[in-house]
Amino acid sequence: MFVATLLTNPATPTLDAATVEALRNAWGGGEARWLNPGIAAEFDLAQMPDNRWQVWEDLQARGLDLAVQPGEGRRKHMLLADMDSTMIAQECIDELADEAGVGAYVAGITARAMNGELEFEDALRERVALLKGLDASVIAHVLATRITYTPGGRELIATMKAHGGHAALVSGGFTAFTGHVATALGFDEHRANTLHVADGALTGTVAEPILGRAAKVTALDEITARLGITPADVMAVGDGANDLGMLGRAGAGVALHAKPSVAAQCDLRVNHGDLTALLYLQGYSVDEFSTAT
């Protein structure tokens, strides 16, 4: 048994009953269930539709996301999330670089690294080197003035934890940011890279080994083993090439507003919805959402 889920951006909902019913009828699906009226609906299917991606493409043009996945085991016991451009709207290193006057140059490197055009570790070393001499207080300044949270993040984490789940933030960014974000959103733990600071200034170096693509997979394996669950029990979410390993290893890997080259390698793609989409994909209805972490 499979489940088809249709989603839209909660801030500008465009999902109507006619669209849901038309697709349900075309695919011979079961009765539609509205998880949030106007925002998310689902129905059961006996088999995977042959034209899934053609329909997905058509719906994308209308501001709608579509996912078709096995129904069994949809609700996961762990969330493993990327931070930059996933749980927050920014890339922290780009914001630091902007403060250092090299924002555009560094942002270009970041974009290429996230598209998989550059080796992540080398690209990180190059970008961090450009921050040398920046006053360490800039980190607190960036956190206070530049960082915004992706809508739905608190609800996602709180709801999964309310149902016995565990939430881990794993980032190729920096612990100076993940610590703050993890606390603010209710994550149980976080892993990231450590910026070196000396005499109150950034040294332009980062602790080795660098946490990149392979380390995110390692984090998934280590945390699940510690919790006594398996990778199949995990929902992972990310947007960049360095997330592909964990997205592929997790039971449900969600490409959220991801680079096209990344999304193309994932079955679960959310381009219009916010982070609450990850709850709808697990079959949660809006009246099951929690905000208390």
Order of alpha helices (4+ residues) and beta strands (2+ residues): beta-alpha-beta-beta-alpha-beta-beta-alpha-alpha-alpha-alpha-alpha-beta-alpha-beta-beta-beta-alpha-beta-alpha-beta-alpha-beta-alpha
